Amino acid sequence: MAKVVKRGRVTEMYEAIMKLQSVEECRHFFEDLCSPAELSAMEQRYAVASLLLKDKVYLEILDETSASTATISRVKRMLNYGTGCLPTVIGRFKEDGGSKQADREDME
């Protein structure tokens, strides 16, 4: 039987994330916290959400991310019925001009 984590510890984790000071530090934090598969799944879901918010169709998203149609559907459902936080954050990111690091990585 799984143990229930006390709410205070969960809150502490989110507060710790807010203390990260750079993209590199954030990447290292999540590499320490998550398995490669978990991290890859989160990155893929973020990419799917971003593409769905650009009104891309499933086939385009599949080509760009290799996400399954089940994953795309789950992310779409979350965008429609979730808290609304992810679209807000993606919107803020785009308003700020996106990622300079991602631009450099795309050029390599």
TINU-336173 format. One record per residue: residue number from 1; residue in one letter; x, y, z of N, C-alpha, C in turn. Coordinates in nm, 3 decimals. Example, Ala and Ser with C-alpha at 12.3 -4.5 7.8 and 13.67 -1.06 7.14 Angstrom:
BEGIN
 num residu    n_px    n_py    n_pz   ca_px   ca_py   ca_pz    c_px    c_py    c_pz
   1      A   1.319  -0.569   0.780   1.230  -0.450   0.780   1.320  -0.330   0.780
   2      S   1.285  -0.225   0.708   1.367  -0.106   0.714   1.290   0.003   0.787
***
This chain:
BEGIN
 num residu    n_px    n_py    n_pz   ca_px   ca_py   ca_pz    c_px    c_py    c_pz
   1      M   0.083  -0.118   0.000   0.000   0.000   0.000   0.088   0.125   0.000
   2      A   0.057   0.220  -0.087   0.138   0.341  -0.099   0.116   0.431   0.022
   3      K   0.224   0.494   0.066   0.214   0.589   0.176   0.161   0.721   0.122
   4      V   0.082   0.787   0.200   0.032   0.919   0.164   0.134   1.021   0.212
   5      V   0.180   1.107   0.122   0.277   1.210   0.158   0.202   1.324   0.226
   6      K   0.256   1.372   0.336   0.192   1.483   0.406   0.196   1.608   0.319
   7      R   0.088   1.684   0.323   0.072   1.802   0.239   0.188   1.901   0.255
   8      G   0.240   1.916   0.376   0.350   2.009   0.399   0.473   1.975   0.318
   9      R   0.503   1.848   0.305   0.619   1.807   0.226   0.596   1.835   0.078
  10      V   0.474   1.815   0.032   0.444   1.842  -0.108   0.459   1.991  -0.135
  11      T   0.406   2.073  -0.047   0.418   2.218  -0.061   0.564   2.259  -0.061
  12      E   0.643   2.197   0.025   0.785   2.229   0.032   0.854   2.203  -0.102
  13      M   0.817   2.095  -0.169   0.877   2.065  -0.299   0.848   2.177  -0.399
  14      Y   0.723   2.223  -0.405   0.688   2.329  -0.499   0.757   2.460  -0.463
  15      E   0.770   2.487  -0.335   0.843   2.606  -0.292   0.990   2.596  -0.329
  16      A   1.047   2.476  -0.319   1.187   2.455  -0.358   1.204   2.481  -0.508
  17      I   1.109   2.436  -0.588   1.115   2.460  -0.733   1.117   2.610  -0.761
  18      M   1.039   2.685  -0.686   1.035   2.830  -0.708   1.167   2.898  -0.670
  19      K   1.252   2.831  -0.595   1.381   2.888  -0.555   1.492   2.863  -0.659
  20      L   1.465   2.783  -0.760   1.566   2.756  -0.862   1.601   2.885  -0.933
  21      Q   1.732   2.903  -0.962   1.778   3.034  -1.008   1.817   3.040  -1.154
  22      S   1.818   2.927  -1.223   1.853   2.929  -1.365   1.792   2.807  -1.433
  23      V   1.789   2.812  -1.565   1.740   2.697  -1.642   1.829   2.577  -1.615
  24      E   1.959   2.600  -1.610   2.053   2.489  -1.586   2.028   2.426  -1.448
  25      E   2.010   2.509  -1.347   1.983   2.457  -1.213   1.850   2.381  -1.210
  26      C   1.751   2.432  -1.281   1.621   2.366  -1.289   1.635   2.230  -1.357
  27      R   1.709   2.226  -1.466   1.732   2.100  -1.538   1.799   1.998  -1.446
  28      H   1.902   2.041  -1.374   1.973   1.951  -1.282   1.880   1.902  -1.170
  29      F   1.798   1.992  -1.117   1.704   1.955  -1.011   1.612   1.843  -1.058
  30      F   1.552   1.862  -1.177   1.459   1.760  -1.226   1.530   1.633  -1.269
  31      E   1.655   1.643  -1.315   1.731   1.522  -1.347   1.760   1.442  -1.220
  32      D   1.781   1.511  -1.109   1.802   1.443  -0.981   1.673   1.384  -0.926
  33      L   1.562   1.452  -0.949   1.434   1.412  -0.891   1.361   1.305  -0.971
  34      C   1.373   1.309  -1.103   1.294   1.222  -1.191   1.382   1.122  -1.265
  35      S   1.323   1.012  -1.303   1.394   0.918  -1.390   1.398   0.980  -1.530
  36      P   1.489   0.934  -1.615   1.492   0.985  -1.753   1.357   0.968  -1.824
  37      A   1.289   0.856  -1.800   1.159   0.833  -1.864   1.054   0.932  -1.814
  38      E   1.054   0.959  -1.684   0.958   1.056  -1.628   0.983   1.196  -1.684
  39      L   1.108   1.234  -1.690   1.144   1.366  -1.741   1.107   1.379  -1.888
  40      S   1.135   1.275  -1.964   1.101   1.274  -2.106   0.950   1.285  -2.126
  41      A   0.873   1.215  -2.044   0.727   1.221  -2.054   0.675   1.361  -2.024
  42      M   0.730   1.425  -1.922   0.687   1.562  -1.889   0.723   1.659  -2.001
  43      E   0.845   1.646  -2.055   0.888   1.733  -2.164   0.799   1.714  -2.286
  44      Q   0.766   1.589  -2.315   0.681   1.559  -2.430   0.541   1.618  -2.410
  45      R   0.485   1.603  -2.292   0.351   1.658  -2.266   0.351   1.810  -2.276
  46      Y   0.457   1.873  -2.229   0.467   2.019  -2.242   0.469   2.057  -2.390
  47      A   0.548   1.986  -2.469   0.556   2.014  -2.613   0.420   1.994  -2.679
  48      V   0.350   1.888  -2.643   0.217   1.861  -2.699   0.122   1.975  -2.662
  49      A   0.124   2.017  -2.536   0.036   2.126  -2.493   0.065   2.253  -2.571
  50      S   0.192   2.283  -2.589   0.231   2.403  -2.663   0.180   2.398  -2.807
  51      L   0.192   2.282  -2.870   0.146   2.267  -3.009  -0.007   2.271  -3.018
  52      L  -0.075   2.210  -2.922  -0.222   2.217  -2.921  -0.269   2.361  -2.906
  53      L  -0.199   2.438  -2.825  -0.235   2.579  -2.807  -0.208   2.662  -2.932
  54      K  -0.125   2.609  -3.021  -0.102   2.673  -3.152  -0.199   2.620  -3.257
  55      D  -0.299   2.542  -3.211  -0.402   2.484  -3.299  -0.345   2.385  -3.401
  56      K  -0.237   2.318  -3.364  -0.184   2.212  -3.450  -0.276   2.090  -3.442
  57      V  -0.283   2.014  -3.550  -0.366   1.894  -3.552  -0.284   1.774  -3.505
  58      Y  -0.354   1.667  -3.470  -0.290   1.548  -3.412  -0.174   1.498  -3.497
  59      L  -0.191   1.489  -3.628  -0.084   1.435  -3.713   0.041   1.521  -3.708
  60      E   0.025   1.652  -3.705   0.141   1.741  -3.693   0.210   1.722  -3.559
  61      I   0.131   1.709  -3.454   0.187   1.690  -3.320   0.258   1.556  -3.310
  62      L   0.198   1.454  -3.368   0.260   1.321  -3.371   0.395   1.327  -3.442
  63      D   0.401   1.396  -3.557   0.526   1.409  -3.631   0.633   1.483  -3.551
  64      E   0.593   1.590  -3.483   0.691   1.672  -3.411   0.736   1.613  -3.279
  65      T   0.648   1.537  -3.212   0.679   1.493  -3.076   0.689   1.342  -3.058
  66      S   0.640   1.266  -3.154   0.630   1.120  -3.143   0.538   1.076  -3.029
  67      A   0.455   1.166  -2.980   0.360   1.132  -2.874   0.250   1.044  -2.932
  68      S   0.201   0.953  -2.851   0.090   0.869  -2.894  -0.038   0.953  -2.900
  69      T  -0.136   0.903  -2.975  -0.263   0.974  -2.980  -0.329   0.976  -2.842
  70      A  -0.304   0.873  -2.762  -0.359   0.870  -2.625  -0.300   0.985  -2.542
  71      T  -0.169   1.007  -2.554  -0.105   1.117  -2.481  -0.158   1.251  -2.529
  72      I  -0.169   1.266  -2.660  -0.221   1.391  -2.715  -0.363   1.416  -2.664
  73      S  -0.445   1.313  -2.663  -0.583   1.325  -2.614  -0.587   1.363  -2.466
  74      R  -0.501   1.301  -2.386  -0.498   1.333  -2.242  -0.458   1.479  -2.220
  75      V  -0.358   1.524  -2.295  -0.313   1.662  -2.280  -0.423   1.758  -2.326
  76      K  -0.489   1.725  -2.435  -0.599   1.810  -2.483  -0.711   1.817  -2.379
  77      R  -0.744   1.705  -2.318  -0.848   1.703  -2.215  -0.805   1.789  -2.096
  78      M  -0.677   1.781  -2.058  -0.626   1.863  -1.949  -0.635   2.011  -1.985
  79      L  -0.604   2.046  -2.109  -0.614   2.186  -2.150  -0.758   2.236  -2.144
  80      N  -0.852   2.148  -2.177  -0.993   2.187  -2.177  -1.056   2.187  -2.038
  81      Y  -1.013   2.094  -1.952  -1.081   2.077  -1.824  -0.990   2.087  -1.702
  82      G  -0.864   2.119  -1.722  -0.770   2.127  -1.611  -0.781   2.260  -1.537
  83      T  -0.678   2.294  -1.464  -0.679   2.416  -1.382  -0.660   2.543  -1.464
  84      G  -0.605   2.530  -1.585  -0.578   2.647  -1.667  -0.439   2.703  -1.648
  85      C  -0.362   2.643  -1.559  -0.229   2.695  -1.529  -0.132   2.676  -1.645
  86      L  -0.131   2.558  -1.705  -0.034   2.532  -1.812  -0.052   2.627  -1.930
  87      P  -0.175   2.649  -1.980  -0.190   2.747  -2.088  -0.145   2.887  -2.047
  88      T  -0.169   2.923  -1.922  -0.126   3.054  -1.873   0.026   3.066  -1.877
  89      V   0.094   2.963  -1.828   0.241   2.966  -1.823   0.299   2.964  -1.964
  90      I   0.245   2.881  -2.052   0.293   2.876  -2.190   0.271   3.012  -2.256
  91      G   0.157   3.075  -2.229   0.131   3.208  -2.283   0.230   3.312  -2.233
  92      R   0.261   3.309  -2.105   0.361   3.401  -2.049   0.497   3.380  -2.114
  93      F   0.533   3.255  -2.130   0.662   3.221  -2.190   0.672   3.280  -2.330
  94      K   0.566   3.265  -2.408   0.566   3.316  -2.545   0.567   3.469  -2.547
  95      E   0.497   3.532  -2.452   0.496   3.678  -2.442   0.636   3.731  -2.413
  96      D   0.713   3.655  -2.337   0.849   3.696  -2.302   0.949   3.668  -2.414
  97      G   0.902   3.617  -2.526   0.991   3.591  -2.639   1.045   3.450  -2.646
  98      G   0.995   3.360  -2.563   1.039   3.221  -2.570   1.175   3.201  -2.510
  99      S   1.232   3.087  -2.542   1.358   3.044  -2.482   1.476   3.078  -2.570
 100      K   1.567   3.153  -2.516   1.692   3.180  -2.588   1.776   3.052  -2.594
 101      Q   1.772   2.972  -2.487   1.846   2.846  -2.484   1.792   2.750  -2.589
 102      A   1.660   2.740  -2.601   1.601   2.651  -2.701   1.640   2.695  -2.841
 103      D   1.645   2.827  -2.864   1.687   2.876  -2.994   1.830   2.831  -3.026
 104      R   1.919   2.838  -2.926   2.057   2.794  -2.947   2.064   2.644  -2.972
 105      E   1.985   2.567  -2.897   1.986   2.421  -2.913   1.932   2.382  -3.050
 106      D   1.831   2.454  -3.100   1.775   2.424  -3.232   1.877   2.448  -3.343
 107      M   1.971   2.541  -3.321   2.070   2.574  -3.423   2.180   2.469  -3.431
 108      E   2.198   2.392  -3.324   2.307   2.293  -3.321   2.274   2.170  -3.401
***
